């Protein structure tokens, strides 16, 4: 889906109290060798979260190398080590997702998935972007917003957007 259409469809879910204040943005750096870029979320024009592909790959490479070294994996060409080599990469992806270090591709995919999710599924999702968008969603009423349960390991982005929504709606959290 074209970015402008995706952005408009996702932002159409925002509650009127935050619509226009929160924006989803993305860019591609066409003159770099791989054409990758970044996505970001702004509140009142100030960037509050970044989904930079370059940062993601730098972190992924360092972490997966560290995991491979910890498990004694030294050679991808060795058939006995090949599975462990790839497992380290998948483990690095999982750890980075838990830390909230995500790529532009992840951001855009999560936005597209959000369009098909029921609100309850988005609120229960382990995906950072789904939960962040869900607290901005106009389908989330004031009563549920007031008692919305934050997880112990909740992302700072979700907390910040929840605070913004509560402030905009005049809701005091329990």
Secondary structure, DSSP 8 states (H G I E B T S, - for coil): --HHHHHHHHHTTB-TTTBTTEEEEEEE-TTSTT--EEEEEEETTEEEEEEEHHHHHHHHHHHHHHHHHHTT---TTSHHHHHHHHHHHHHHHHHHHHHT---HHHHHHHHHHHTT--HHHHHH-S-HHHHHHHHHBTTS-HHHHHT----TT--HHHHHHHHHHHHHHT----
